[in-house]
Amino acid sequence: MEATTTNMNGEREKATFGAGCFWGVEVAFREVKGVTDVAVGYSGGNMENPTYRDVCTGRTGHAEVVEIQYDPAQVSYEGLLGVFWENHDPTQLNRQGPDTGTQYRSAIFYHTEEQRKAAEESKRALEESGRFRRPVVTVIEPASAFYPAEEYHQQYLAKRGLASCHV
């Protein structure tokens, strides 16, 4: 994955979200101005270098995620959080649409203390908004190792001429 975006310290700006099947989530973030790259993969588990088959067992602890590289001069982390909340149902525990299992959990994996605070504040604001009748079950955890999914999963929908997923 090529990334040239840097913050004031010369480090890449990165965000990682789990919001169900990563194919549709990838499309949603690719359309955001300021997002320079999106890769689908696995994070939050206890196995090194898991495969899709491994993750689908539900025994690795990984979630299907998107890792986003972005230019903070064009899109804020808070803006990315808005895209995250708008593109899945954060009240469904370990599922999105027909996809079930812990690998489809709603999760924000923060890379910095600032991201943690922003994620917690945005979740609190969403809960207080009354938008959902059920509790928001999104977990907010420190980012762990990101393992890119197999190549055939990268830009899966675009490669097939599809604009969106079934969810």
HELIX and SHEET records of a PDB file:
HELIX    1   1 PHE A   22  ARG A   30  1                                   9    
HELIX    2   2 TYR A   52  CYS A   56  1                                   5    
HELIX    3   3 TYR A   77  GLU A   86  1                                  10    
HELIX    4   4 THR A  102  TYR A  104  5                                   3    
HELIX    5   5 GLU A  113  SER A  129  1                                  17    
HELIX    6   6 GLU A  151  HIS A  153  5                                   3    
HELIX    7   7 TYR A  156  LYS A  159  1                                   4    
SHEET    1   A 6 VAL A 139  PRO A 142  0                                        
SHEET    2   A 6 SER A 106  TYR A 110  1                                        
SHEET    3   A 6 LYS A  14  ALA A  19 -1                                        
SHEET    4   A 6 ALA A  63  TYR A  70 -1                                        
SHEET    5   A 6 VAL A  35  SER A  43 -1                                        
SHEET    6   A 6 TYR A 147  PRO A 148 -1                                        
SHEET    1   B 2 ARG A  95  GLN A  96  0                                        
SHEET    2   B 2 ASP A  99  THR A 100 -1                                        
END                                                                             
